[in-house]
């Protein structure tokens, strides 16, 4: 007789998720602080703008991990007198300003590199790079970035892939590692061929590496910024999420009868708000409305953990028809 497949493991409780997320962010905080200090020290010893930029990225990562850990401890809290809509918006605010700060650093690094190149073309002499401290720096920071990425990605997957904070921190660690590897390749090429075909640009090779790296990462940070702004502005969730929510509420509508006149889904941080515009087709009591609403919440949370459902009893969609609108 064939073996019976193992039963699926039960969903992880909120306290366990919070503990894992907090631990990941605490490790990230100290890991980024180590990389920031190492980057600044290595940049001073090597006269490297690229390494200084890498260290400043890590310094922003330390600040982000510190703030992200504080936000993650309250993001699941429900509505209260101070925050009648709950604390889910804090995560969207965090991801937005995290991406904005990284974009600001990218533009600062580009401006600094362009000034260095301009001075060189105008006859100036940039500080000569000292390559000895860079090898140790690249090995240590590359390994640290990989370990942080692996930790964030594992925790994000383990906790249901709902945390935008962990997702963004995993991406940031990955891009920091890519930046470090690309800087190592670029500066290594400058070192090896500084007396060969790269001799004309060797004095500004560091600045050229910075420009290339910034052009490489600016697209990702822009996408993160626009995604955060979209959530804060209440933009409709992805088509896949809309389809998931629509499928989830069908059993409740089929059981109680009536007509779905409209449906909207917005994402805010790790939570979703599903607004259901429902015409029951007959008189209903308040308790019946509550019963339908709670059934929808239960069904939707099966596929969208932490989602909430706002049930609007109406025969019209989300926008009043022009023929009856007083506005």
Residue frames as qw, qx, qy, qz and C-alpha x, y, z in Angstrom:
[[0.000, 0.889, 0.458, 0.000, 0.00, 0.00, 0.00],
 [0.386, 0.594, -0.038, 0.704, 1.30, 3.43, -0.93],
 [0.359, -0.254, -0.475, 0.762, 2.54, 5.60, 1.88],
 [0.026, -0.885, -0.466, 0.004, 0.15, 8.29, 3.01],
 [0.383, 0.558, -0.065, 0.733, 1.58, 11.73, 2.14],
 [0.333, -0.268, -0.524, 0.736, 2.48, 13.79, 5.19],
 [0.018, -0.869, -0.494, 0.031, -0.06, 16.34, 6.30],
 [0.319, 0.679, -0.030, 0.661, 0.84, 19.96, 5.55],
 [0.408, -0.170, -0.511, 0.737, 2.45, 21.78, 8.41],
 [0.082, -0.848, -0.506, 0.131, 0.23, 24.27, 10.22],
 [0.290, 0.801, 0.017, 0.523, 0.75, 27.97, 9.51],
 [0.500, 0.007, -0.447, 0.741, 3.27, 29.69, 11.69],
 [0.237, -0.827, -0.481, 0.168, 1.82, 31.85, 14.46],
 [0.186, 0.926, 0.024, 0.327, 2.34, 35.61, 14.52],
 [0.516, -0.810, 0.273, 0.043, 4.63, 35.53, 17.59],
 [0.812, -0.129, 0.422, 0.382, 6.99, 33.07, 15.89],
 [0.536, 0.671, 0.262, 0.440, 7.03, 35.15, 12.69],
 [0.107, -0.971, 0.066, -0.201, 7.79, 38.28, 14.70],
 [0.690, -0.606, 0.345, 0.192, 10.62, 36.53, 16.53],
 [0.775, 0.147, 0.405, 0.463, 12.26, 35.25, 13.35],
 [0.349, 0.820, 0.196, 0.409, 11.89, 38.60, 11.59],
 [0.313, -0.935, 0.143, -0.080, 13.31, 40.51, 14.56],
 [0.765, -0.408, 0.381, 0.320, 16.30, 38.17, 14.82],
 [0.685, 0.414, 0.352, 0.485, 17.06, 38.51, 11.11],
 [0.154, 0.909, 0.090, 0.376, 16.91, 42.30, 11.28],
 [0.530, -0.818, 0.214, 0.069, 19.05, 42.42, 14.43],
 [0.781, -0.141, 0.403, 0.456, 21.78, 40.36, 12.75],
 [0.495, 0.654, 0.310, 0.480, 21.46, 42.59, 9.67],
 [0.161, -0.981, -0.013, -0.108, 21.86, 45.69, 11.80],
 [0.564, -0.688, 0.386, 0.245, 25.20, 44.62, 13.24],
 [0.747, 0.157, 0.475, 0.439, 26.35, 43.08, 9.96],
 [0.358, 0.815, 0.239, 0.388, 25.74, 46.35, 8.13],
 [0.306, -0.940, 0.153, 0.016, 27.46, 48.32, 10.87],
 [0.726, -0.354, 0.447, 0.384, 30.52, 46.09, 10.49],
 [0.620, 0.426, 0.442, 0.489, 30.51, 46.58, 6.71],
 [0.094, 0.965, 0.136, 0.203, 30.05, 50.35, 7.06],
 [0.460, -0.818, 0.300, 0.174, 33.01, 50.71, 9.43],
 [0.731, -0.112, 0.517, 0.431, 35.13, 48.39, 7.28],
 [0.511, 0.668, 0.388, 0.377, 34.20, 50.33, 4.14],
 [0.046, -0.994, 0.021, -0.093, 35.00, 53.73, 5.58],
 [0.578, -0.648, 0.422, 0.261, 38.34, 52.52, 7.01],
 [0.711, 0.117, 0.541, 0.434, 39.28, 50.76, 3.76],
 [0.375, 0.841, 0.281, 0.271, 38.28, 53.84, 1.73],
 [0.221, -0.954, 0.195, 0.059, 40.51, 56.10, 3.84],
 [0.637, -0.450, 0.540, 0.315, 43.44, 53.68, 3.55],
 [0.606, 0.202, 0.638, 0.429, 42.99, 53.11, -0.20],
 [0.063, 0.391, -0.142, -0.907, 41.76, 56.57, -1.37],
 [0.023, 0.211, 0.870, 0.444, 38.85, 54.80, -3.09],
 [0.419, 0.006, 0.032, -0.907, 35.57, 56.59, -3.83],
 [0.658, -0.059, -0.630, -0.408, 33.98, 53.26, -4.82],
 [0.488, -0.150, -0.785, 0.351, 34.77, 51.71, -1.44],
 [0.058, 0.078, 0.398, -0.912, 33.53, 54.80, 0.39],
 [0.556, -0.027, -0.278, -0.783, 30.26, 54.55, -1.56],
 [0.648, -0.103, -0.749, -0.093, 29.99, 50.88, -0.64],
 [0.293, -0.114, -0.690, 0.652, 30.55, 51.73, 3.03],
 [0.272, 0.047, 0.166, -0.947, 27.86, 54.43, 2.94],
 [0.640, -0.096, -0.554, -0.523, 25.41, 51.93, 1.43],
 [0.566, -0.165, -0.769, 0.246, 26.09, 49.69, 4.41],
 [0.062, -0.062, -0.470, 0.879, 25.62, 52.60, 6.82],
 [0.525, -0.040, -0.151, -0.836, 22.17, 53.21, 5.36],
 [0.676, -0.086, -0.707, -0.188, 21.59, 49.46, 5.68],
 [0.323, -0.094, -0.727, 0.599, 22.41, 49.64, 9.42],
 [0.235, 0.069, 0.247, -0.937, 19.96, 52.50, 9.94],
 [0.622, -0.011, -0.427, -0.657, 17.29, 50.71, 7.89],
 [0.582, -0.103, -0.803, 0.075, 17.69, 47.46, 9.83],
 [0.119, -0.099, -0.611, 0.776, 17.41, 49.37, 13.13],
 [0.415, 0.110, 0.071, -0.900, 14.23, 51.17, 12.04],
 [0.619, 0.032, -0.626, -0.472, 12.84, 48.11, 10.28],
 [0.383, -0.100, -0.867, 0.303, 13.15, 46.03, 13.45],
 [0.119, 0.190, 0.490, -0.842, 11.19, 48.60, 15.44],
 [0.525, 0.146, -0.225, -0.808, 8.52, 48.81, 12.74],
 [0.534, 0.019, -0.811, -0.239, 8.17, 45.02, 12.44],
 [0.145, -0.117, -0.830, 0.526, 7.36, 44.80, 16.16],
 [0.268, 0.374, 0.440, -0.771, 4.22, 46.93, 15.71],
 [0.250, 0.160, -0.554, -0.778, 3.18, 46.34, 12.11],
 [0.314, -0.258, -0.890, -0.208, 0.75, 43.55, 13.07],
 [0.016, 0.288, 0.612, -0.736, -0.89, 45.63, 15.81],
 [0.106, 0.632, 0.731, 0.234, -4.55, 46.32, 15.21],
 [0.002, 0.684, 0.179, 0.707, -6.34, 49.68, 15.15],
 [0.405, -0.458, -0.551, 0.568, -6.27, 51.82, 18.27],
 [0.003, -0.905, -0.318, 0.284, -7.09, 55.40, 19.24],
 [0.213, -0.676, 0.345, 0.616, -3.85, 56.76, 17.86],
 [0.084, 0.279, -0.748, -0.596, -3.90, 54.74, 14.61],
 [0.685, 0.209, 0.388, -0.580, -7.54, 53.94, 13.71],
 [0.802, 0.471, -0.249, -0.271, -6.39, 52.19, 10.51],
 [0.956, -0.186, 0.097, 0.206, -3.67, 50.16, 12.24],
 [0.328, -0.768, 0.402, 0.374, 0.09, 50.22, 11.67],
 [0.816, 0.265, 0.440, 0.266, 0.39, 48.51, 8.28],
 [0.398, 0.906, 0.029, 0.142, 1.27, 51.81, 6.60],
 [0.397, -0.814, 0.392, 0.163, 4.53, 51.97, 8.58],
 [0.733, -0.093, 0.577, 0.347, 6.00, 49.19, 6.46],
 [0.537, 0.694, 0.357, 0.319, 5.11, 50.97, 3.21],
 [0.056, -0.991, 0.118, -0.034, 6.59, 54.20, 4.60],
 [0.619, -0.564, 0.482, 0.257, 9.76, 52.32, 5.53],
 [0.718, 0.189, 0.537, 0.401, 10.24, 50.73, 2.11],
 [0.354, 0.881, 0.231, 0.214, 9.53, 54.05, 0.38],
 [0.130, -0.960, 0.246, -0.040, 12.03, 56.12, 2.33],
 [0.737, -0.347, 0.504, 0.287, 14.57, 53.28, 2.36],
 [0.667, 0.432, 0.440, 0.418, 14.54, 53.29, -1.44],
 [0.154, 0.965, 0.092, 0.191, 14.55, 57.11, -1.49],
 [0.440, -0.817, 0.341, 0.152, 17.62, 57.28, 0.76],
 [0.736, -0.097, 0.542, 0.395, 19.46, 54.77, -1.42],
 [0.505, 0.707, 0.343, 0.356, 18.59, 56.75, -4.54],
 [0.110, -0.990, 0.086, -0.033, 19.89, 59.89, -2.82],
 [0.606, -0.564, 0.478, 0.294, 23.18, 58.13, -2.07],
 [0.712, 0.302, 0.499, 0.390, 23.40, 56.94, -5.69],
 [0.304, 0.894, 0.182, 0.275, 23.00, 60.50, -6.99],
 [0.353, -0.892, 0.267, 0.087, 25.57, 61.77, -4.46],
 [0.720, -0.270, 0.528, 0.360, 28.06, 59.11, -5.57],
 [0.604, 0.571, 0.409, 0.377, 27.45, 59.95, -9.24],
 [0.062, 0.989, 0.010, 0.137, 28.00, 63.65, -8.56],
 [0.522, -0.728, 0.399, 0.194, 31.22, 62.94, -6.64],
 [0.742, 0.020, 0.542, 0.395, 32.54, 60.65, -9.38],
 [0.461, 0.772, 0.309, 0.311, 31.68, 63.18, -12.10],
 [0.150, -0.976, 0.155, 0.001, 33.52, 65.94, -10.20],
 [0.651, -0.482, 0.503, 0.302, 36.58, 63.71, -9.89],
 [0.676, 0.339, 0.512, 0.407, 36.52, 62.93, -13.62],
 [0.237, 0.938, 0.170, 0.189, 36.04, 66.61, -14.46],
 [0.353, -0.871, 0.304, 0.153, 39.02, 67.64, -12.31],
 [0.706, -0.191, 0.562, 0.387, 41.18, 65.00, -14.00],
 [0.552, 0.589, 0.452, 0.380, 40.15, 66.15, -17.48],
 [0.034, 0.990, 0.044, 0.133, 40.91, 69.72, -16.40],
 [0.454, 0.641, -0.467, 0.406, 44.48, 68.81, -15.51],
 [0.533, -0.625, 0.401, -0.405, 44.14, 67.80, -11.87],
 [0.415, 0.284, -0.859, 0.092, 45.70, 64.72, -10.31],
 [0.788, -0.438, -0.161, -0.402, 43.37, 62.44, -8.33],
 [0.478, -0.591, 0.621, -0.191, 44.75, 60.69, -5.23],
 [0.434, 0.340, -0.813, -0.187, 46.55, 57.49, -6.20],
 [0.883, -0.271, -0.136, -0.359, 44.77, 54.30, -5.23],
 [0.126, -0.490, 0.831, -0.231, 46.40, 52.04, -2.63],
 [0.741, 0.031, -0.511, -0.434, 45.41, 48.49, -3.53],
 [0.259, 0.208, -0.880, 0.339, 46.83, 46.59, -0.54],
 [0.303, 0.035, 0.664, -0.682, 43.81, 47.02, 1.84],
 [0.609, 0.177, -0.183, -0.751, 41.27, 46.25, -0.88],
 [0.509, 0.108, -0.836, -0.177, 41.75, 42.48, -1.21],
 [0.119, -0.133, -0.849, 0.498, 40.94, 41.81, 2.45],
 [0.348, 0.232, 0.253, -0.872, 38.00, 44.20, 2.26],
 [0.581, 0.183, -0.468, -0.640, 36.47, 42.54, -0.79],
 [0.431, -0.003, -0.902, 0.029, 36.72, 39.03, 0.70],
 [0.029, -0.197, -0.731, 0.653, 35.22, 40.01, 4.07],
 [0.385, 0.287, 0.147, -0.865, 32.42, 42.18, 2.70],
 [0.526, 0.149, -0.635, -0.546, 31.50, 39.77, -0.09],
 [0.346, -0.110, -0.919, 0.153, 31.13, 36.92, 2.40],
 [0.081, 0.261, 0.580, -0.768, 29.12, 39.10, 4.81],
 [0.454, 0.232, -0.168, -0.843, 26.73, 40.23, 2.07],
 [0.512, 0.037, -0.791, -0.333, 26.13, 36.66, 0.96],
 [0.231, -0.183, -0.869, 0.397, 25.41, 35.49, 4.52],
 [0.219, 0.285, 0.359, -0.862, 23.01, 38.39, 5.15],
 [0.513, 0.172, -0.426, -0.725, 21.19, 37.74, 1.87],
 [0.449, -0.044, -0.888, -0.085, 20.86, 34.03, 2.69],
 [0.077, -0.233, -0.746, 0.620, 19.55, 34.82, 6.19],
 [0.344, 0.284, 0.125, -0.886, 16.97, 37.38, 4.98],
 [0.526, 0.144, -0.591, -0.594, 15.80, 35.20, 2.10],
 [0.351, -0.108, -0.922, 0.124, 15.43, 32.14, 4.35],
 [0.042, 0.296, 0.621, -0.725, 13.52, 34.13, 6.98],
 [0.404, 0.257, -0.147, -0.866, 11.33, 35.78, 4.33],
 [0.534, 0.047, -0.746, -0.395, 10.45, 32.37, 2.87],
 [0.279, -0.133, -0.884, 0.351, 10.01, 30.79, 6.31],
 [0.106, 0.354, 0.514, -0.774, 7.54, 33.48, 7.40],
 [0.433, 0.604, 0.655, -0.135, 5.28, 33.20, 4.37],
 [0.379, 0.200, 0.394, 0.813, 6.91, 35.75, 2.03],
 [0.068, -0.849, -0.509, -0.125, 4.70, 38.52, 3.43],
 [0.405, -0.761, -0.067, 0.503, 7.31, 40.90, 4.87],
 [0.494, 0.831, 0.036, 0.253, 8.28, 43.74, 2.54],
 [0.293, -0.878, 0.378, -0.022, 10.92, 44.72, 5.09],
 [0.717, -0.305, 0.596, 0.194, 12.70, 41.37, 4.80],
 [0.729, 0.529, 0.369, 0.228, 12.24, 41.27, 1.02],
 [0.250, 0.948, -0.097, 0.171, 13.81, 44.71, 0.64],
 [0.428, -0.754, 0.497, 0.029, 16.64, 43.88, 3.05],
 [0.816, -0.003, 0.535, 0.220, 17.38, 40.66, 1.14],
 [0.597, 0.726, 0.210, 0.267, 17.47, 42.59, -2.14],
 [0.045, -0.963, 0.246, -0.098, 19.66, 45.27, -0.57],
 [0.639, -0.519, 0.550, 0.141, 22.14, 42.64, 0.68],
 [0.795, 0.299, 0.457, 0.266, 22.19, 41.01, -2.74],
 [0.417, 0.866, 0.073, 0.265, 22.82, 44.30, -4.53],
 [0.310, -0.877, 0.366, 0.000, 25.44, 45.29, -1.95],
 [0.759, -0.242, 0.557, 0.234, 27.22, 42.01, -2.68],
 [0.679, 0.572, 0.349, 0.299, 26.95, 42.60, -6.43],
 [0.102, 0.979, -0.110, 0.135, 28.32, 46.12, -6.00],
 [0.527, -0.689, 0.485, 0.111, 31.22, 44.78, -3.95],
 [0.787, 0.056, 0.542, 0.288, 31.99, 42.07, -6.53],
 [0.527, 0.770, 0.233, 0.273, 31.73, 44.50, -9.44],
 [0.115, -0.961, 0.248, -0.043, 33.96, 47.00, -7.64],
 [0.683, -0.448, 0.536, 0.212, 36.50, 44.24, -7.03],
 [0.738, 0.357, 0.464, 0.334, 36.49, 43.29, -10.72],
 [0.314, 0.916, 0.111, 0.222, 36.70, 46.91, -11.89],
 [0.255, -0.899, 0.356, -0.012, 39.44, 47.98, -9.50],
 [0.781, -0.239, 0.524, 0.240, 41.28, 44.70, -10.12],
 [0.680, 0.568, 0.322, 0.334, 41.28, 45.44, -13.84],
 [0.083, 0.976, -0.111, 0.167, 42.59, 48.95, -13.18],
 [0.555, -0.687, 0.458, 0.096, 45.38, 47.50, -11.02],
 [0.804, 0.016, 0.520, 0.288, 46.40, 44.80, -13.52],
 [0.560, 0.531, 0.397, 0.496, 46.27, 47.00, -16.63],
 [0.159, -0.925, -0.128, 0.320, 47.21, 50.36, -15.10],
 [0.247, -0.609, 0.482, 0.580, 50.40, 50.39, -17.18],
 [0.352, 0.150, 0.813, 0.438, 48.72, 48.90, -20.25],
 [0.028, 0.441, 0.587, 0.678, 45.64, 49.81, -22.26],
 [0.332, -0.805, -0.490, -0.035, 43.86, 51.24, -19.17],
 [0.517, -0.158, -0.172, 0.824, 46.72, 53.66, -18.47],
 [0.015, 0.377, 0.199, 0.905, 44.83, 56.74, -19.82],
 [0.534, -0.559, -0.235, -0.589, 41.91, 56.18, -17.41],
 [0.656, -0.135, -0.653, 0.354, 43.71, 54.47, -14.53],
 [0.129, 0.086, -0.418, 0.895, 43.81, 57.65, -12.38],
 [0.491, -0.030, 0.136, -0.860, 40.01, 57.93, -12.61],
 [0.421, -0.026, -0.877, -0.228, 39.27, 54.21, -12.86],
 [0.075, -0.248, -0.795, 0.549, 37.77, 54.32, -9.37],
 [0.315, 0.352, 0.185, -0.862, 35.30, 57.05, -10.39],
 [0.479, 0.185, -0.604, -0.610, 34.36, 55.18, -13.57],
 [0.281, -0.118, -0.946, 0.107, 33.63, 52.06, -11.52],
 [0.117, 0.323, 0.578, -0.740, 31.34, 54.14, -9.27],
 [0.426, 0.305, -0.174, -0.834, 29.40, 55.47, -12.27],
 [0.457, 0.078, -0.808, -0.365, 28.92, 51.99, -13.73],
 [0.184, -0.196, -0.898, 0.349, 27.78, 50.55, -10.40],
 [0.217, 0.335, 0.384, -0.833, 25.33, 53.40, -9.78],
 [0.488, 0.236, -0.408, -0.734, 23.82, 52.99, -13.24],
 [0.369, 0.003, -0.923, -0.106, 23.43, 49.29, -12.51],
 [0.166, -0.312, -0.833, 0.426, 21.48, 49.67, -9.24],
 [0.181, 0.121, 0.129, -0.967, 19.45, 52.84, -9.84],
 [0.495, -0.107, -0.580, -0.638, 16.72, 50.94, -11.70],
 [0.499, -0.287, -0.807, 0.132, 16.06, 48.55, -8.82],
 [0.171, -0.293, -0.502, 0.795, 15.92, 51.32, -6.23],
 [0.285, 0.044, -0.191, -0.938, 13.58, 53.32, -8.46],
 [0.536, -0.215, -0.717, -0.390, 11.24, 50.31, -8.74],
 [0.404, -0.329, -0.733, 0.437, 11.24, 49.90, -4.95],
 [0.005, 0.198, 0.221, -0.955, 10.45, 53.61, -4.53],
 [0.414, -0.039, -0.397, -0.819, 7.58, 53.54, -7.02],
 [0.517, -0.268, -0.808, -0.095, 6.16, 50.38, -5.42],
 [0.277, -0.330, -0.614, 0.661, 6.17, 52.03, -1.98],
 [0.158, 0.159, -0.002, -0.974, 4.63, 55.22, -3.31],
 [0.446, -0.140, -0.656, -0.593, 1.96, 53.17, -5.09],
 [0.435, -0.366, -0.799, 0.195, 0.98, 51.46, -1.84],
 [0.139, -0.341, -0.402, 0.838, 0.82, 54.78, 0.03],
 [0.256, 0.129, -0.240, -0.927, -1.30, 56.26, -2.76],
 [0.624, 0.194, 0.584, -0.481, -3.74, 53.34, -2.62],
 [0.417, 0.404, -0.601, -0.550, -3.00, 51.98, -6.09],
 [0.931, 0.013, -0.014, -0.365, -4.82, 48.76, -7.01],
 [0.609, -0.426, 0.663, 0.095, -2.96, 45.57, -6.18],
 [0.004, 0.330, -0.801, -0.499, -1.54, 43.30, -8.88],
 [0.685, 0.078, -0.373, -0.621, -3.92, 41.44, -11.23],
 [0.534, 0.038, -0.840, 0.089, -2.86, 38.13, -9.67],
 [0.032, -0.082, -0.690, 0.718, -3.82, 39.38, -6.20],
 [0.503, 0.111, 0.013, -0.857, -7.16, 40.66, -7.51],
 [0.683, 0.072, -0.620, -0.379, -7.89, 37.25, -9.05],
 [0.359, 0.006, -0.852, 0.381, -6.95, 35.50, -5.79],
 [0.187, 0.108, 0.496, -0.841, -9.30, 37.70, -3.76],
 [0.599, 0.118, -0.235, -0.756, -12.13, 37.27, -6.24],
 [0.616, 0.033, -0.776, -0.130, -11.82, 33.48, -6.10],
 [0.212, -0.003, -0.791, 0.575, -11.70, 33.52, -2.31],
 [0.319, 0.124, 0.376, -0.861, -15.02, 35.38, -1.83],
 [0.485, 0.021, -0.607, -0.629, -17.02, 33.29, -4.32],
 [0.353, -0.216, -0.905, 0.101, -18.02, 30.56, -1.82],
 [0.001, -0.337, -0.556, 0.759, -19.53, 33.09, 0.60],
 [0.366, 0.252, -0.168, -0.880, -21.51, 34.76, -2.19],
 [0.461, -0.003, -0.791, -0.402, -22.67, 31.39, -3.56],
 [0.250, -0.241, -0.872, 0.344, -23.79, 30.28, -0.10],
 [0.034, 0.479, 0.490, -0.727, -25.73, 33.43, 0.81],
 [0.368, 0.703, 0.566, 0.224, -26.89, 34.47, -2.67],
 [0.060, -0.898, -0.032, 0.434, -26.80, 38.01, -4.01],
 [0.682, 0.659, 0.092, 0.303, -24.64, 39.78, -6.58],
 [0.570, -0.409, 0.081, 0.708, -21.06, 41.01, -6.48],
 [0.340, 0.914, 0.221, -0.028, -21.27, 44.52, -7.98],
 [0.365, 0.820, -0.346, 0.273, -17.58, 45.43, -7.63],
 [0.867, -0.417, -0.039, 0.271, -14.36, 44.46, -5.88],
 [0.300, 0.848, -0.326, 0.291, -11.14, 46.32, -5.16],
 [0.877, -0.334, -0.125, 0.324, -7.88, 45.24, -3.51],
 [0.158, 0.892, -0.305, 0.294, -5.16, 47.51, -2.18],
 [0.843, -0.086, -0.349, 0.400, -1.84, 46.47, -0.64],
 [0.142, -0.888, 0.228, -0.373, -0.25, 48.29, 2.27],
 [0.281, -0.581, 0.740, -0.190, 2.94, 46.78, 3.59],
 [0.032, 0.112, -0.990, -0.077, 2.27, 43.09, 4.16],
 [0.328, 0.392, 0.730, -0.454, -1.50, 43.51, 4.50],
 [0.022, -0.217, -0.646, -0.731, -4.27, 43.68, 1.90],
 [0.344, 0.322, 0.468, -0.748, -7.63, 45.40, 2.11],
 [0.029, 0.241, 0.845, 0.477, -10.31, 43.72, 0.00],
 [0.334, 0.249, 0.270, -0.868, -13.37, 45.92, -0.48],
 [0.091, 0.263, 0.923, 0.264, -16.42, 43.94, -1.58],
 [0.380, 0.121, 0.012, -0.917, -19.42, 45.81, -3.01],
 [0.027, -0.133, -0.990, -0.040, -22.29, 43.37, -2.52],
 [0.529, -0.095, -0.104, -0.837, -26.00, 43.46, -3.34],
 [0.269, -0.054, 0.921, -0.277, -27.72, 40.76, -1.23],
 [0.267, -0.149, -0.721, -0.622, -30.88, 41.03, -3.35],
 [0.538, -0.575, -0.584, -0.195, -33.07, 40.89, -0.24],
 [0.342, -0.817, 0.190, -0.423, -33.37, 42.54, 3.17],
 [0.744, 0.051, -0.556, 0.368, -30.62, 41.43, 5.56],
 [0.552, -0.826, -0.114, 0.012, -30.00, 42.04, 9.24],
 [0.009, 0.872, -0.472, 0.129, -26.81, 43.49, 10.67],
 [0.663, -0.398, 0.633, -0.045, -25.91, 40.10, 12.14],
 [0.858, 0.376, 0.341, 0.083, -26.29, 38.51, 8.72],
 [0.413, 0.874, -0.206, 0.153, -23.97, 41.12, 7.20],
 [0.318, -0.730, 0.593, -0.120, -21.42, 40.39, 9.94],
 [0.842, -0.067, 0.534, -0.015, -21.71, 36.66, 9.24],
 [0.761, 0.618, 0.127, 0.149, -21.04, 37.14, 5.52],
 [0.147, 0.909, -0.350, 0.174, -18.16, 39.54, 6.23],
 [0.525, -0.579, 0.617, -0.089, -16.46, 37.19, 8.70],
 [0.886, 0.179, 0.422, 0.065, -16.83, 34.27, 6.28],
 [0.593, 0.783, -0.050, 0.184, -15.16, 36.34, 3.55],
 [0.141, -0.846, 0.491, -0.151, -12.30, 37.34, 5.87],
 [0.754, -0.302, 0.582, -0.028, -11.71, 33.69, 6.79],
 [0.846, 0.403, 0.323, 0.136, -11.68, 32.58, 3.15],
 [0.396, 0.885, -0.162, 0.182, -9.51, 35.44, 1.90],
 [0.319, -0.785, 0.520, -0.103, -6.90, 34.96, 4.63],
 [0.920, -0.033, 0.381, 0.088, -6.36, 31.41, 3.44],
 [0.736, 0.462, 0.210, 0.449, -4.65, 32.81, 0.33],
 [0.220, 0.694, -0.122, 0.674, -3.74, 36.33, 1.51],
 [0.586, -0.385, -0.563, 0.437, -2.53, 36.02, 5.12],
 [0.255, -0.361, -0.287, 0.850, -3.42, 39.02, 7.27],
 [0.041, -0.291, -0.456, -0.840, -5.87, 40.45, 4.73],
 [0.196, 0.363, 0.598, -0.687, -9.02, 42.23, 5.82],
 [0.065, 0.417, 0.742, 0.522, -12.37, 42.49, 4.04],
 [0.190, 0.266, 0.269, -0.906, -14.58, 45.56, 4.03],
 [0.140, 0.417, 0.868, 0.232, -18.10, 44.49, 3.01],
 [0.177, 0.210, 0.026, -0.961, -20.18, 47.31, 1.50],
 [0.313, 0.469, 0.823, -0.068, -23.88, 46.56, 1.07],
 [0.215, 0.572, -0.097, -0.786, -24.92, 48.42, -2.06],
 [0.746, 0.470, 0.471, -0.012, -26.48, 47.84, -5.45],
 [0.416, 0.899, -0.140, 0.001, -23.88, 50.07, -7.11],
 [0.822, 0.187, -0.210, 0.495, -20.13, 49.69, -7.81],
 [0.550, -0.343, -0.256, 0.718, -17.41, 51.77, -6.12],
 [0.072, -0.081, 0.123, 0.986, -18.31, 54.92, -8.05],
 [0.381, 0.517, 0.541, -0.543, -21.81, 56.39, -7.95],
 [0.431, 0.457, 0.630, 0.456, -23.50, 56.28, -11.36],
 [0.140, 0.054, 0.101, 0.983, -23.65, 59.73, -12.95],
 [0.297, -0.473, -0.534, -0.635, -27.44, 59.69, -13.18],
 [0.598, -0.679, -0.420, -0.070, -27.88, 59.51, -9.40],
 [0.600, -0.140, -0.268, 0.740, -24.70, 61.18, -8.14],
 [0.089, -0.942, -0.304, 0.112, -25.35, 64.55, -6.49],
 [0.434, -0.646, 0.250, 0.577, -21.76, 65.63, -7.17]]
